[in-house]
Amino acid sequence: MNSFEKLHSENVRTEAEGAILILPVGAVEQHGPHLPLTVDTEIPVRIASMLVEKLNVIVAPAVPYGARSLPQSGGGPSFPGTINIRGSVLTEYLKDVINGYIATGFRSIVILNGHYENESFIFEALELCRQEGKLEGTKIIAIGWWSLVSNATLQKLFGDRFPGWHAEHASACETSLMLHLRSDLVGPTRVDFQSRRSGKQLACNCRNRHRVVRGDLLATGCVGPGAYGSRAYAEKRRIDGTLIRAVQRVVCPGILATT
């Protein structure tokens, strides 16, 4: 059985034995006029669901709310739709969820993150679990899907246009992933940046934590340099699924290592 929806109080402990639980963690955050607020949850959920076909995996209900993101990375109050929770709340919430699944009988757990700002709080939650002795006899890994994409894959897909993950938000990478995974949720608005600032310039702006980046973020809620940030550019990479396959090639061995 690989369906969480079919679990109940009489079979969950049996099904947990030998299974790998994937816990997607995302966020509700604006992603421009063409992508839904749920991008950071949709991507890890869909990747996890695809792995069900390859491994003895059970996908848990996602944690849909995430940590505060900064204006220069597409978050903050400048655009409506972003819902933040405090880091302390997220840490305690994740700790309780992880402890709950361990108590239920899951011993191999993968936390698949889709929102960069969640990372430190996920690690903190795991550390608190460890300090309380709850991780004994378990194998748990916490990863963000983007960390599994090699530089070679990025070069193949985007050439020298990829600005770095610090400057990628609702731009070509996330848009192409959503076109591949949930094209029904990608709106018709075409975001085509006119400016062509370099990734280096964007990196400098992203280090300024006290102002909203304008220009490439201008009125769109997207971050990405020049033509790379356009939906048209993303559409060219929609059909081959190279990025998803690259993630799967790393995720599968990583998950198997937890068993």
PyMOL commands that set and color helices and strands:
alter all, ss='L'
color gray80, all
select helices_A, chain A and resi 4-6+12-16+39-51+71-73+87-104+116-131+145-148+151-161+165-167+172-181+183-185+199-207+226-229+231-235+242-256
alter helices_A, ss='H'
color red, helices_A
select strands_A, chain A and resi 20-25+57-59+66-67+84-85+108-113+139-144
alter strands_A, ss='S'
color yellow, strands_A
deselect
rebuild
show_as cartoon
